[in-house]
Amino acid sequence: MYYDFFDRNNVYICTIEDKKVVSNYFVLTIGYPETNGLLLYNNVDASKLVTDILDMNDDHNEIDYYGMLIQMFLMCLDYYDRVNDLNFLKAAKDINSFVKEKYDDTNTLINFYQVKYREGTLDKTDYENLIKIKNENDTFYDQKAAISILLNNYVEYEFYLSKLEPEVREHFLSYPIVNILPNTTDK
């Protein structure tokens, strides 16, 4: 997926897969991540963001917009981790809140908790929920690794990371959740 954005009088015109879209609500990327590019934030409202995405997809395929929202969520978290701008953390939280209303799956819950981790608002109940999710039989090793990071259990994180197939491991290590690992932990 390629994004190319132009600013014209505070309206953003974006070309995505040869479709031109006008949006005032996109989390905009320019050259990201190839050039550690500039990420712009413009008044993100998750419901309007979804409307914009649906307008781009002629067939209104939910999977397409879900994937785009998750990609934008991850970009916002990554950029927040790099520049510590709370606008990006808020954008990530807003996007994930919308996704969580539609899809209450394990990855969405982990994303919810990683925002709370960055906010410093994880409480005892959150830790208990994370432990419960991690101990469920249908939780995958990459999810267990992510939860172990949030629980600050780096020995378990490294154990679960070692269980991942090489291509899954490489993909996992590209996620912003690894940004919150201490520098002494393998990434």
N, C-alpha and C positions, 0 to 999 in steps of 0.2 A: 504494500500500500504506500503510495507516495503523496505527500502533501506539499503544495506550493501555494503560498499565501501572499496577497498583495493588499496593502492598506490604502483604501480610497475613502477619504472623509470619514474615518472611524467606522467604516463598514469593511468587513473582511471578506474577500472573495477567495475561495479555496478551490483548487482543482484536485479532485480525488478520483483516481482511476478514470481520467478523461471526462469527468462530470464537473461542471462549474456550479458552485454552491455559494450563496451569500449567507453569512451568519454573523450575528453579534454575540454569540454565546459559546463559540468554540474555544477550547484550550488549543492554542495555535502553536505549531512547531515549524521551525525553519531550519532545515538541515539537521534535524535530530534523528537518531543519535549519532549519525555518521561523523559529524564535526563537533560533537558536544555542543550542539547548536543552541541558538537562542530560543527560549520558550517564553511565549507571551501569555498573559492571563487577561481575559476580558470578560468580567461580569458573568461568570459561569452560573447557570441555572440548569441543573441536571435535567429537569423535565423539558426545557426548551432545547437543550442539547440533544436529547433523544428525538424530539420532533425534527430537528435539523437533520439528524442522521437518517431518520425514516424517510424524509423528503428526498434524500440522496438515493435511497434504495427503492427502485421502482416496485419490487416485489414485496417490500416491507418485511423482509426476512429477519425475524427476531434474532437469530444467531449472529447475523452480520452486525447488527447494532450492539448487541451484547459484547461481542468481541472488540468493537471499536471503543465502547465505553471502558472496558477493562484495560485496553491499551492506553487510553487517555488517563485513566486512574493511575496506572503504573508510571506513566511519564510524569504526572504531577508529583507523585511520591519521590521519584528519582530526582526531579528538579528541586523539590523541597530539601532533600538531603544534601544537595550540592550548594544551595544558596541560602537555605534557612529562611525562606520567605513564607510566612504563614498563609498568604493567599493561596499558595499551591497546596498546602495541607488541607485548607478549607475546601478547595476545589476537589481534591481527592475524596474527602469525607462526603461532600455533596453527591458526587458521582456514585460512590459506593452505597450511599443511603438509598439512592434510586434503584440501583441494581439489587440491593438486598430486599427491597419490597417485591421485586419480580422473581428473584431467584435466591432461595434460601439454601444454598449449597455450602459445602465445606470451604471451598476457596473464597467465597464471598464473606463467610464468617471470619476466616483468617485475615482477609483484607480489612474487615471492620476492626479487628483487634490490633492489627499493625498500625492503623491510624491512631487508635487509643494509646498504644505504646509510645508513639512519637509525641502525642499530646501530654504524656505523663499521667494519664487518667485510668490506667488499668487498675481495677480493684480486686479484692479477694474473690468475689464471685466470678470475675473475668478469668482469673487464674484457674479457678476450679473448672470452669467451662472449657478452657483450653486443654487442661489435663484430661478431661472427659473425652473431648474430640480426639486427642492424640491417642488415647487408649482404645478407641473403637476399632474393630477389626477391619472395617472397610476404608480406613484412612490410609492413603498412599504414603510411601516413604518421603516424597517431596513435601507433602503436607505435614508429616511428622517432623521433618527437618525445620520447616518454617515455624511450627509451633514451639519447637525446642529453642529456637532463637528468641522468640517472644518470652519464653520462660527463663531465659538466660542460662539454659542448660547446654553449654557448648560441647560437652563430651557426647551427649545424646545427639546433638546436631551433627557432629562429625561422624558418628556411627551411622545415622540415617543417610547422610550424604554419601558415605562409602557404599551403601546398598543400591544407589541409583545407577542405572545404565549410563554409560558415558555421554550419550546425546541428551538424556534427560538431565543429568548432572550439569552439563554445560548450559542448558536452557535455564535450569533453576538458578545457577550462579549469575544469570543476567538480570534476575529480578531485584527490585530495590530492597527487598527484605534483607539481603546480605549487606546492605549499606549500614545496618545497625549493629553488625557484628563488631566486637572489639578488634583492634588492629592485630592482636596476637592470635586470632583464630584463623584457621585455613579458610580461604575463600575460593 
